[in-house]
Structure formats: structure tokens, C-alpha cells
């Protein structure tokens, strides 16, 4: 039997989710069977419902074999040093380079953005896996492997919940810059369509279907050079490949994006270059960030303003 006390980073989550993290060696079927058989006590009372929401200070008595309490704890290491744009006691904003995965894929990539962030926090004494019961630093938003730009990472569970809530409420605005083929007839517009996802790519249509999801994308042309346009994009919905597929659908694929019809080579340029914290009516836990804007320079944008290229 183990007795543990729920801390702030453990609170606000379901009991079964916490137990899955705290005892990763425990099979899911055995977890729910053990709940039914009263193997879990919360504050002295048997709890059978895995949906029970934990609160800081709850005392758990767990009646499981000692083998299920063994959790491998290893030092976080990474070959990647995160480029930190902003940091406080609750979160980090980092600039992800193109080519780096946010999380490991099915091939088990050695280096990832979250791995680099955990290693940085571990090395600087801001995160200790051995002192945590269920929480580890996590990304609040993700970017595709070949998309660069700003990603928010939470250092604690309260920040993770707060940022995710603000993102869901569209109170954190993400702006992108991209290089697109051709010269746009409309220099600014809001596009509405429906997107369907296949195994390899997404397709966009004007009509609704059961398998399609509505997408809304606003854009403004920032500069033009030759037969390319530098475009600022704002997403009202967040679907996989939304920018790539929707701009391609109006005849302006990202330059170098062969998957979506560009004839240029060299890969596409897409950067999440700006974050706006537009909290309404207030930011609650993150109120100190209300009105803040964080931005980076997209390297590929320079060629649109250079006289020699």
C-alpha cells in the first residue's frame, strides 16, 4: 500500500488519469477492476468512480502490488537547445525551427521540441522528474515538423490548463507568415470552406459533407516580389494543413509545397511568427500577460524586401 498526497500539479484531473500516470506499469483493465474492488481510497473513503476529480491536499491510499509503483526516472537529455523568446515562472515561449518535431512520432525521433524543453528545465533546476507524481512540462500548441515559429510550453499544470482554456476560447491569437505562389487578386480576404483529411494530404471543397470540417482563414498580402507573395495568415479554425490546403485551393499554394501543387522546389516556408494574448474580459491566472504580443522575424521574409534578390 502507498499513501500519497495530491499536489497542485496533480489536482484538477480525473483519478483514473492520475493513476495511469502514477503507475504506468499498471494495465488499464486491472486499474478499473481495482477501482471496482475498492483498492483506492480518497481521504479515507473508497472511490470506485475513475472520473472523480482530484483536489490539492487529497490523500490517496492505493492498495496495489509494489511492482506497480516502480516508475523509471531518468535525467532529461537533448541535443537541441531551445531558442527561448520569453520565460516566466509558469510558461515558456520558444521558437521552433523547421524540421524539428514537437513530439516523437511513430519512428521515435531522437530529438523533439518537448524533449529539448524538458532537458533545459531539468538542467537549470526548474523541473525534477523525481519530485513529480504525474505532471511533466507540456506543449500548449503544436506546429507541423516543417513549420517554424512560436510554441507555448507550460511549466506547471495550472498554466497548462489556463493556456489551453485561452486557446480554446480564441483568446490567444496566432499569426503566420508564408511565401505563396503567384500574385493575389484580392490583397486581403477571409476564406470559408470545408476540409477533408486523407492519409497523405487534406482536400478543400466549397460544399459540406459528413467527412468534412468547416475551416475559416483570413489573410493579408504583406509584400510581393517576382511571382511570389508574402502573406500574413490568421486562423479562425485549427485543422491539419489548413493554411497549406486552403491557399492551394484558391490557386496560391505555398512556394515549394509540392504536395499541394507548387511547381517550385526547396520546401515550403511557413512560420508562426506572432502571438497575441487578447484576454477577455480578463486573463485570470495569466492576467499579467493580458495585452502582450510576442513576435519573431521569419528569415524567408527578408527576400521580399531585399533589392538584390
C-alpha positions as CSV (number, residue, x, y, z in Angstrom):
1,X,0.0,0.0,0.0
2,X,1.1,3.5,-0.7
3,X,-0.2,6.8,0.7
4,X,0.3,9.9,-1.3
5,X,-0.9,13.5,-1.1
6,X,-2.2,15.2,-4.2
7,X,-0.2,18.4,-5.0
8,X,-1.1,21.4,-7.2
9,X,0.3,19.8,-10.3
10,X,-1.8,16.6,-9.7
11,X,-5.0,18.4,-9.0
12,X,-7.7,19.2,-11.5
13,X,-7.5,15.8,-13.3
14,X,-9.5,12.6,-13.1
15,X,-8.5,10.0,-10.6
16,X,-8.1,7.3,-13.3
17,X,-5.9,9.6,-15.5
18,X,-3.7,10.4,-12.5
19,X,-3.3,6.7,-11.6
20,X,-2.4,5.9,-15.2
21,X,0.5,8.4,-15.0
22,X,1.5,7.5,-11.4
23,X,1.6,3.8,-12.1
24,X,2.4,3.4,-15.8
25,X,3.1,-0.3,-15.4
26,X,-0.5,-1.0,-14.3
27,X,-2.6,-2.4,-17.1
28,X,-5.8,-0.3,-17.9
29,X,-8.1,-3.3,-17.3
30,X,-6.6,-4.0,-13.9
31,X,-6.9,-0.3,-13.0
32,X,-10.6,-0.3,-13.5
33,X,-11.1,-3.7,-11.9
34,X,-9.2,-2.5,-8.9
35,X,-11.4,0.6,-8.6
36,X,-14.5,-1.6,-8.6
37,X,-12.9,-3.8,-5.9
38,X,-12.2,-0.8,-3.6
39,X,-8.5,-0.7,-4.0
40,X,-8.4,3.1,-4.0
41,X,-9.3,5.3,-1.1
42,X,-9.5,9.1,-1.2
43,X,-9.5,10.9,2.1
44,X,-10.3,7.6,3.9
45,X,-13.3,6.7,1.6
46,X,-13.4,4.0,-1.1
47,X,-13.8,5.6,-4.5
48,X,-15.0,3.4,-7.4
49,X,-15.5,6.2,-10.0
50,X,-12.4,6.9,-12.0
51,X,-14.0,10.2,-13.0
52,X,-13.5,11.7,-9.5
53,X,-11.7,15.0,-9.9
54,X,-8.6,15.3,-7.7
55,X,-8.0,18.4,-5.4
56,X,-4.8,19.5,-3.9
57,X,-4.4,18.0,-0.5
58,X,-6.4,14.9,-1.2
59,X,-4.8,11.8,0.5
60,X,-4.8,8.7,-1.6
61,X,-4.3,5.2,-0.2
62,X,-3.5,2.8,-3.0
63,X,-3.7,-0.9,-2.4
64,X,-1.6,-2.4,-5.3
65,X,1.4,-4.6,-5.6
66,X,4.7,-2.9,-5.1
67,X,5.8,-3.8,-8.7
68,X,3.2,-1.3,-10.0
69,X,4.7,1.7,-8.1
70,X,8.1,1.4,-9.9
71,X,8.5,4.3,-12.3
72,X,11.6,4.8,-14.3
73,X,13.1,8.2,-13.7
74,X,15.8,9.4,-16.0
75,X,17.7,12.6,-16.5
76,X,16.3,14.6,-19.4
77,X,18.8,15.0,-22.2
78,X,18.6,16.5,-25.6
79,X,21.0,17.5,-28.5
80,X,18.8,20.5,-29.2
81,X,18.9,23.8,-27.3
82,X,15.6,25.6,-27.3
83,X,15.5,29.2,-28.6
84,X,13.6,30.9,-25.8
85,X,11.7,34.0,-26.7
86,X,10.0,34.5,-23.3
87,X,10.0,32.8,-19.9
88,X,8.4,33.3,-16.5
89,X,7.6,31.0,-13.6
90,X,4.6,29.5,-15.4
91,X,5.5,29.1,-19.1
92,X,8.0,29.4,-21.9
93,X,7.5,30.7,-25.4
94,X,10.1,29.1,-27.8
95,X,10.9,29.5,-31.5
96,X,10.7,26.0,-33.1
97,X,13.0,25.6,-36.1
98,X,11.6,24.0,-39.3
99,X,12.5,20.3,-39.4
100,X,12.1,19.6,-35.6
101,X,9.2,17.5,-34.4
102,X,7.2,18.9,-31.5
103,X,6.7,15.3,-30.1
104,X,8.2,11.9,-31.0
105,X,6.4,10.2,-33.9
106,X,6.0,6.5,-34.6
107,X,9.6,6.3,-35.7
108,X,10.8,7.5,-32.3
109,X,12.7,10.7,-33.3
110,X,15.7,11.2,-31.0
111,X,15.3,14.9,-30.7
112,X,12.0,16.8,-30.2
113,X,10.9,20.2,-29.1
114,X,9.3,19.0,-25.9
115,X,12.4,16.9,-25.2
116,X,14.6,19.9,-25.6
117,X,12.4,22.0,-23.3
118,X,12.4,19.3,-20.6
119,X,16.1,19.0,-20.8
120,X,16.6,22.7,-20.5
121,X,14.3,22.9,-17.4
122,X,16.0,19.9,-15.8
123,X,19.5,21.3,-16.4
124,X,18.5,24.7,-14.9
125,X,16.9,23.2,-11.9
126,X,13.3,24.2,-12.8
127,X,12.0,20.7,-13.3
128,X,12.7,17.5,-11.4
129,X,11.0,14.3,-12.7
130,X,11.7,12.5,-9.4
131,X,9.7,15.1,-7.5
132,X,6.6,14.9,-9.7
133,X,3.8,12.3,-9.3
134,X,2.0,12.8,-12.6
135,X,3.0,16.1,-14.3
136,X,5.7,16.9,-16.8
137,X,6.1,20.1,-18.8
138,X,3.9,20.1,-21.9
139,X,3.3,22.0,-25.1
140,X,0.1,24.0,-25.3
141,X,0.1,24.3,-29.1
142,X,1.9,22.3,-31.8
143,X,3.4,23.0,-35.2
144,X,4.0,20.6,-38.1
145,X,7.5,19.4,-38.5
146,X,8.4,21.7,-41.4
147,X,6.6,24.8,-39.9
148,X,8.7,27.1,-37.8
149,X,7.7,29.5,-35.1
150,X,6.3,30.2,-31.7
151,X,5.2,27.4,-29.4
152,X,4.0,27.8,-25.8
153,X,5.1,25.3,-23.2
154,X,3.6,25.1,-19.7
155,X,5.9,24.6,-16.6
156,X,3.0,23.5,-14.3
157,X,-0.4,22.0,-14.5
158,X,-2.2,25.3,-13.7
159,X,-0.5,27.1,-16.5
160,X,-1.3,24.2,-18.9
161,X,-5.0,24.3,-18.0
162,X,-5.1,28.1,-18.2
163,X,-3.3,28.4,-21.6
164,X,-5.4,25.6,-23.1
165,X,-8.6,27.3,-22.0
166,X,-7.5,30.6,-23.5
167,X,-6.6,28.8,-26.8
168,X,-10.0,27.1,-26.9
169,X,-11.7,30.4,-26.2
170,X,-9.7,32.0,-29.0
171,X,-8.1,34.5,-26.6
172,X,-4.6,33.7,-27.8
173,X,-4.3,34.8,-31.4
174,X,-1.7,33.1,-33.6
175,X,-0.5,34.8,-36.8
176,X,1.5,33.1,-39.5
177,X,3.7,34.3,-42.4
178,X,4.2,32.3,-45.5
179,X,5.6,32.6,-49.0
180,X,2.9,31.7,-51.6
181,X,3.0,31.2,-55.3
182,X,1.5,34.0,-57.5
183,X,0.1,37.4,-57.1
184,X,-3.2,37.6,-55.2
185,X,-6.0,39.4,-56.9
186,X,-7.6,40.2,-53.5
187,X,-4.9,41.6,-51.2
188,X,-7.0,40.7,-48.1
189,X,-9.8,38.3,-47.6
190,X,-11.5,35.8,-45.3
191,X,-11.9,32.3,-46.8
192,X,-14.5,29.8,-45.7
193,X,-14.6,26.2,-47.0
194,X,-14.6,22.6,-45.9
195,X,-11.6,20.3,-45.4
196,X,-11.3,16.6,-45.6
197,X,-8.2,14.7,-44.4
198,X,-6.8,11.6,-46.1
199,X,-3.8,9.6,-45.1
200,X,-1.3,11.8,-47.1
201,X,-3.0,15.2,-47.5
202,X,-6.0,17.4,-47.0
203,X,-8.5,18.4,-49.7
204,X,-10.7,21.5,-49.6
205,X,-14.2,22.0,-51.1
206,X,-16.9,24.6,-51.1
207,X,-19.6,22.2,-50.1
208,X,-20.4,20.5,-46.8
209,X,-20.1,16.7,-46.4
210,X,-20.2,14.3,-43.5
211,X,-16.5,13.8,-43.5
212,X,-15.5,17.4,-43.9
213,X,-14.9,20.1,-41.3
214,X,-15.5,23.8,-41.7
215,X,-12.4,26.0,-42.0
216,X,-12.1,29.8,-41.9
217,X,-8.8,31.5,-42.8
218,X,-8.1,35.2,-43.0
219,X,-5.1,36.6,-45.0
220,X,-3.4,39.8,-45.9
221,X,-0.7,40.2,-48.5
222,X,2.3,41.9,-46.9
223,X,4.6,42.1,-49.9
224,X,5.2,40.9,-53.4
225,X,8.3,40.0,-55.4
226,X,8.6,38.3,-58.7
227,X,5.8,35.8,-58.8
228,X,5.6,35.2,-55.1
229,X,3.6,36.8,-52.3
230,X,4.5,37.2,-48.6
231,X,1.2,36.6,-46.8
232,X,0.1,37.0,-43.2
233,X,-2.5,34.5,-42.2
234,X,-4.8,34.2,-39.2
235,X,-6.7,31.0,-38.4
236,X,-10.3,31.1,-37.1
237,X,-10.3,27.3,-37.0
238,X,-7.3,25.0,-36.5
239,X,-7.2,22.0,-38.8
240,X,-4.3,19.9,-40.0
241,X,-2.7,21.5,-43.1
242,X,-5.3,24.2,-43.1
243,X,-3.1,27.1,-44.4
244,X,-1.4,24.9,-47.0
245,X,-4.6,23.3,-48.3
246,X,-6.8,26.4,-48.3
247,X,-4.3,28.7,-50.0
248,X,-3.7,26.0,-52.6
249,X,-7.5,25.7,-53.2
250,X,-7.6,29.3,-54.3
251,X,-4.6,28.9,-56.6
252,X,-1.8,30.1,-54.3
253,X,0.0,27.1,-52.8
254,X,2.9,27.8,-50.5
255,X,6.0,28.1,-52.7
256,X,7.9,24.9,-52.7
257,X,5.0,22.9,-51.3
258,X,4.9,20.1,-53.9
259,X,2.3,18.1,-52.0
260,X,-0.3,20.9,-52.6
261,X,0.6,21.8,-56.2
262,X,3.6,24.3,-56.1
263,X,5.9,23.9,-59.1
264,X,8.8,25.4,-57.1
265,X,11.3,23.2,-55.3
266,X,13.1,23.5,-52.0
267,X,10.3,23.0,-49.5
268,X,7.8,25.5,-48.2
269,X,8.2,28.4,-45.9
270,X,5.6,28.8,-43.1
271,X,6.2,30.5,-39.8
272,X,4.0,31.1,-36.7
273,X,5.6,34.5,-36.2
274,X,3.3,36.3,-33.7
275,X,1.2,35.5,-30.6
276,X,-1.3,38.0,-29.2
277,X,-2.7,37.5,-25.7
278,X,-6.2,39.0,-26.2
279,X,-7.8,38.1,-22.9
280,X,-11.5,38.9,-22.5
281,X,-12.7,40.1,-20.0
282,X,-9.5,39.2,-18.1
283,X,-6.8,36.7,-18.0
284,X,-7.5,35.1,-14.7
285,X,-4.4,33.1,-13.6
286,X,-2.5,34.6,-16.6
287,X,-3.8,38.1,-16.2
288,X,-0.2,39.5,-16.2
289,X,0.1,38.5,-19.9
290,X,-3.1,40.4,-21.0
291,X,-2.3,42.6,-24.0
292,X,1.2,41.1,-24.5
293,X,2.4,40.5,-28.0
294,X,5.4,38.2,-28.8
295,X,6.9,38.0,-32.3
296,X,9.9,36.8,-34.2
297,X,11.3,37.5,-37.6
298,X,10.7,34.9,-40.3
299,X,14.0,34.5,-42.1
300,X,12.4,33.9,-45.5
301,X,10.5,37.2,-45.4
302,X,13.8,39.2,-45.9
303,X,14.0,38.3,-49.5
304,X,10.8,40.1,-50.2
305,X,12.4,43.4,-49.1
306,X,15.9,42.8,-50.4
307,X,17.0,44.8,-53.5
308,X,19.4,42.1,-54.7
309,X,17.2,39.0,-54.8
